[in-house]
């Protein structure tokens, strides 16, 4: 009886997981027997990737605006000070170092006397 109870519980849990997944979206398909079945939609989690891209974009905007505000020599001096600090400060210095994309975007935003 214990084996039957365990088997039932396992099937019940699988059914509950399937229902939760189907509540987040499903598609109707034709299976190999010719039956029309509804199966959970296999959505790939794009939320994490989108969040990562937004974070990178925000960081890039902060870098560019700081570089425009301070100017490259003062900005580099601040990054050099960070690179002499603790491990997390060195990691921050590595992230905040001036890269070619940041330099080009800052050049576009820097006011030119004219």
C-alpha positions in Angstrom: 0.0 0.0 0.0 2.9 2.3 0.8 4.3 1.9 -2.7 0.9 2.7 -4.3 0.6 5.8 -2.1 4.1 7.0 -3.1 3.3 6.5 -6.7 0.0 8.4 -6.4 1.7 11.3 -4.6 4.4 11.5 -7.3 1.8 11.6 -10.1 -0.3 14.2 -8.2 2.8 16.4 -7.7 3.6 16.1 -11.5 0.0 17.1 -12.3 0.1 20.1 -10.0 3.4 21.3 -11.5 1.9 20.9 -15.0 -1.1 22.9 -14.0 1.0 25.7 -12.6 3.0 25.8 -15.8 -0.2 25.8 -17.9 -1.5 28.7 -15.9 1.4 30.7 -17.3 0.5 29.9 -20.8 -0.2 26.9 -23.1 -0.3 26.0 -26.7 -2.5 23.6 -28.6 -0.7 20.8 -30.5 -1.6 17.7 -32.5 0.2 14.7 -31.0 1.4 11.6 -32.8 -2.0 9.8 -32.3 -3.9 12.6 -34.0 -5.3 14.0 -30.7 -5.4 17.7 -30.0 -3.7 18.3 -26.7 -2.9 21.4 -24.7 0.6 21.5 -23.4 2.5 24.1 -21.3 4.2 26.8 -23.4 7.9 26.4 -23.3 8.8 30.0 -22.7 12.5 30.6 -22.2 13.1 33.0 -19.3 13.8 36.2 -21.1 13.3 38.2 -17.9 16.9 37.5 -16.7 18.5 38.4 -20.0 16.4 41.6 -20.3 17.3 42.6 -16.8 21.0 42.0 -17.4 20.9 44.1 -20.6 19.1 46.9 -18.8 21.7 46.9 -16.0 24.5 47.0 -18.5 22.9 49.9 -20.4 22.3 51.8 -17.1 26.0 51.3 -16.1 27.1 52.5 -19.6 25.0 55.6 -19.3 26.4 56.3 -15.8 30.0 55.8 -17.1 29.5 58.1 -20.1 27.8 60.9 -18.0 30.5 60.7 -15.4 33.2 60.8 -18.0 31.6 63.9 -19.7 31.1 65.6 -16.3 34.6 65.1 -14.9 36.6 64.9 -18.1 39.0 62.1 -19.0 42.0 63.0 -16.8 40.0 63.4 -13.6 37.9 60.4 -14.3 41.0 58.3 -14.9 42.5 59.6 -11.6 39.4 58.4 -9.8 39.6 55.0 -11.5 43.3 54.8 -10.6 42.5 55.5 -6.9 39.8 52.7 -7.0 42.3 50.3 -8.6 44.6 50.6 -5.5 41.9 49.6 -3.1 40.3 46.4 -1.8 39.2 43.6 -4.0 35.7 45.0 -4.6 37.1 48.4 -5.4 39.5 46.9 -7.9 36.5 45.1 -9.5 34.7 48.4 -9.6 37.7 50.1 -11.2 37.9 47.3 -13.9 34.2 47.8 -14.7 34.5 51.6 -14.7 37.6 51.9 -16.8 37.3 53.9 -20.0 36.6 51.6 -22.9 36.4 52.7 -26.6 32.6 52.7 -26.6 32.5 54.9 -23.6 35.1 57.2 -25.0 33.2 57.6 -28.3 29.8 58.2 -26.6 31.4 60.8 -24.3 33.0 62.5 -27.3 29.6 62.8 -28.8 28.1 64.4 -25.7 31.0 66.7 -24.8 30.3 70.3 -25.7 32.8 71.7 -28.2 33.7 75.4 -28.2 32.8 76.9 -31.3 
